[in-house]
Amino acid sequence: MAKPREDRLKIREEVAALKRQRTLDAATDLFYDKGYTNTTLDDVAEVLGVTKPFIYANFGSKSALLTEICSLGVHGALEQIEFVLAQDLPPAEALRLFVPRYVTAILRRQKSIAINIREEKNLEPADAERLAELRQRFMSRVESLLAAGKEAGDIQVSDPRVSAFAIVGAVSWATFWFNPAGTLSVAQIADRMTLVILNLVRDGRSAADVA
């Protein structure tokens, strides 16, 4: 007897999630194209064909929208490194698994990453602090992976911390030059960047082996 009620609740949750996603997508496009300060909630509502109360029902404010958008890339990157580390692989093998997954996750959130880089200054202090903690957690895991590889002798880096920042910086910057309508797909870019990064840390395999 309870199943119809459960079905209604599930449908209601799915509708709510769809509304949130539509709002996020519209705001992401506008923040990316026009900038955060030049975009109003009226602009977002106009794109969606709704009124501002629709947006307020899903996000309490424009700054809440920015925080959610900025957090997508950080969470996506963190999910990838934590997934790879959970496999308990040798460091070099873990790195080879991580890099293409990381590049793919970042490029699929291209606009969110670019907005995060450009608009971080507009985050509320508490939100900026939370995102900084997530980024630090991610960076520490990448650094730990490189350090473990250096200790094991299968990843050759002189400074795991600097190398971690170099890798993350290169991948993050790709969001500014990658063209989704270009000749190379996300998967192709991920493969080619993986070759570059693995050659950078010289994990003991040749580019031909990796390919």
N, C-alpha and C positions, 0 to 999 in steps of 0.2 A: 504493500500500500504506500510505502514511503518513496518508491521509485519515481513517480511523476514529480514529486516535490524536489527530489534530488536532480532530476533532469532540468527542471525550471531554474534551479540554482546554478547548475552548470552553464546553461544557456545565458543566464544573466551575467555570470563571470566572464564568459567568452565575449559577450557584447561589450562589457566594460573594458576588457583588455583591448578589443578592437578600437574602441573610441580613444583610449590612451595612445595606442600605436599610431592612429591617424593623426592625432595632435602632435605627437613627437615627430612624425615624418614631415608634417607641414612646417613646424617650427625649425627643424633641422635644415630644410631647404632654404628657408628665409634667413636664418642666422648665417648660413654659409654664403648665400648670395649677397645679402644686404648688410650683414654685420648685426651683432646683438643690439647695440645702442640705436641703430636705425630701424629696428623692427619693433612694432607694437603688437599687443595682443589683438588689437583690431585687425591688423594685417593677417595674423594667423587665423582669426575667425573668418575673415573674408575668403581666404584660400579654401577653408573647410566648408564654407557656406553655412556657418552656424553663428550663434551669438556668443558673446564673451562668457556668459554663465556656463555654457557647454565646456569651455576650457577650464574655468574655475572649478567645475565639478570633478575634473580629473587631475588638475594641477593647481595648487593654491596661488601661484604667482608666476610671473615671467621668469624670475630668478630660479624658481623650482624647475621650470622647463630646462633652463640652461644647465642646472646641476645634473638633471637626469641625462641629458644629451652628453655632457662631458664624462659622465661615469660609465657610459657604454663601452668606450674603448678601453678604459682601465680595467673594467671587469672582464672584458673579452681577453685581454692579454694575460691577466692573472689566472683565468680559467685554463688557458693553454699551458702555462708553465706548471701549474699544480697538477694538471692531468698527466703531463709527461713525467714529473717527479714521482707521481704515485705508481708508475710502472716499474720503478726500482731497476732501471737499466744502468749499464756502465755509462759514465759521463759522456763520452764521445758519441755513443749511440743515442743517448737522451738528447744531446744537442742536435743531432741530425734529424731526430723526430720533432723537436721543438721548433726549429727555425721556420720550416715551411708552414707549419700550423699557425705560428705567430704572425708571419707576413700575411697569410690569408685572412686571419681574423682582423688585422689592422686595415687592410685594403677594403674589406667588406664593410668597414665602419669608417670609410675615408672621410666623409663630411664631419662625423662626430669628433674624430681625432683632430682634424684641422680646426674645428670650432674650439676644442679644448685648448689647443696651443695658442690660438689667437685671442680667446675671450676669457682665459683664466682670471685675468685681472678683474673681471666683472662678477665673479662668484662671491657669494656671501662668505665672510671669514670662516665661519664654522664649516661650511660646505667645502671651501678650499682646503681646510685642514684635513677633513675626512678623505678627500681625494688624494692629498699629498701622502697620507698614511697608506692608502692602497697602492700608490705608485712606489713608495718605499718598500712595501712588502714584495711587490713584483720585482723590483730591482735587486733586492737582497737575494731572492731565489735564483735569478739569473747569475748573479755574482757567485753564489754558492756552487752552482752547477759548474761554472768555469773554474773555480778554485779546486773543486773535487777532481776535475779533469786534469788540472795542472799537477796536482799531487799524485794522481795515478800515472801521469806521464803520457796520457793520450790526447791531451789538449795543450798546445804550446802557446801560452800567453805569459807575458812578463808581469802584467798587472791585471788580475781578474776584474777588479772594480772598474778600471778605465776601459777595459775591453767590453764589459757589460754596457757601459754608457755608450760606447761607440756603436755597438750592435743595435741597441734600442734607438739611438739617434738616427741611424741610417734607415731603419724600418719606419720610424715615425715620419721622417722627412719624405718618404715615398708617397705619403698621402697628398703632398703638394704637387708632385709631378706625374703621378699615375693618372692616366686618362681612360676611364671605363669604356669609352667609345674608340679607343686606339686599337692598334694591330695586335697587341699582346693582352691575353686574358689575365685574370687574377692568378690562375694556376701557373701560367707561364712566367709571370713576374715572380711568383713565389719560388719557382724552381731556379730561376736565374739569380735571384738575390741569395738563395740558399748556397749556391756555388760560391758566390762572392764572399759571403760571411764565413763559410767553412774554410775557404782558402785563407781568409784573414787570420783565423785562429790556428790554422794548420793542424788539423786534428789527426794527421798521419795518413790521410787518404788523398789520392789525387782527384782532380776534378772529374776525370773519366770514371773513376770508381763510384763517385757520388752520383753521377748522371746515370 
